[in-house]
Amino acid sequence: MGMKDIAENREPEFPPEGWTGGVAVMDVRAKETAKGFPAFGLQLVVVEGPDTEKSFWDNIFFSANARFNDQSFAKMEAAGLSKEFWDKDPEPDPDVVNALLGQRFDVRATWDENKDDETRPWLRCTYIPKANDNAGTPQGF
């Protein structure tokens, strides 16, 4: 099978606009932004409903902008990392990575226009904590 065949048989973007579902963190990649701030790539796997086992990546970035960082910390809190966790001044890797692995929460997906490349819209995920408090020991999936 050639690359052309593979390209023609791609699935539509997942998750679709407006999708909401339960996910677990399957993989985490700690990295840095171009300006040296922490950033995390999270591979999320769907654990509930008809899309179970589909996965996608989302990113959480930090910057010099406090308002933007509030949004990033809100996502981390919904993913199970509490203020008490941050008070311990964790290292991005391994502390934050290990704390995120296996955490479960809901995601609502939207897509925004990418002004740099109209063919590649930006995935925007809102993290919604589960009704039960899952902070602490990561859960398996």
N, C-alpha and C positions, 0 to 999 in steps of 0.2 A: 504494500500500500504506500503510495507516494504522499508527500506533504499536501498536494492539492486535494487528494481524496480526504485526508484528515481534516483539512480546513473546510471542505464542503459538508462534512458530517458533524460539525460542532453543534452542541446543544445551545438553546437560547440562554442568555444571561440568567444566572440564579444567584440570589433570589429575585423574583420579579417585583416590580413596583407595588408597594403596599403589602407585601408578604409579612406575616407575623408568625413566629413559631418558636418552639423550645429548642435550644442548642446546648451543646457542651463544648468546652475548649479542648480541642484535640492536640494542638501544637501551638507553641509561642516562640516567636523569634524576637529577641531583644536587639535593638539597633540604635543608631543615633541619627538625628536629623543633620542636615548640612551645617547647621549652626551649633552642633554639639549637644542638643537636648535629647533626652531619652525618647524612644519610640518603640512601639511593640506591634508586631504583626501577629494576629490571632487567627488560626485556622479553626473555624467553627463547624461542627457537624450537627446536623439536624437529628434530634433524638425523639421527636414526637410527630405523629401524623403521617400523611401520605408521602411526604418528602424525606422520611427517615433515611439516614445514611448519606444524603447529599451533603456536600461541604462547600464552604466558601471562605475567603479571607477578608478580614477587616483590619484596619490599622488604628492605633491610638497614638497620637503625637502630643508632645509637650513643647512649649516655646516660652519666649519672654513675655507673652501676652497672658496676664492673669485670668482674664475672662475666658479665654480659650482653654486654659488649664483647668478651670472649674468644670467645663464640659467633659474634659478627659477624665478628671477624677470622678465625675458622676458616673461615667461608663464603668470605670474600675470598681466603684462602690456597688453598682448594680450587678457586677460580675463577682461580688463576694469579698472585695478587699476593703475593709473598714478603715475608719480614721485611726483606730488603734494600730492597725497594720502599718500605716504610713508614719505614725509617731515613732516607730522603731528605726526609721531611716533605712529602709531596705535597699539593697543593691539591685539594679535592674536585672542582672543575671548573676546569680541564680535565684535570688529571693522572689522577685516579682514574677518571673517565669514560672517557678515552682508553685507559687500561690494561685496562679491563674489556671494551671493545667487541671482539667476535669471539672472546673466550675460550671454550673448550669444556670441559665437565665433565659429569658425570652428576648427576641430581637424583632424590631419592626424595621423593614427596609424601604428606603426611598432612593431614587436616582436623581442626581443633579447634573445640569449641563456642564460640560468641560469646555471652557472657552478656548483652551489650547488645542483641543482635538475633539470635534463634534462626534466622531465615530466612537469615542471612548468616554461615556458618561461616568461620573463619580458615584460610587456606592456610598450611601450614608446610612449607618445603622444606629438605631436608638436601642440601648440595652434597658431591659425591664427586669427588675429583680423578681425571682420566684416568690410566691406567697410565704413559703417557709424560708427562714434565714439560712443560707448555705455558706455563710462566712466560716472560715476555719479550715477544716480538713477537706481538701478537694474530693469530689465524688467521682467514681468511675462512670463510664458511659457505655 
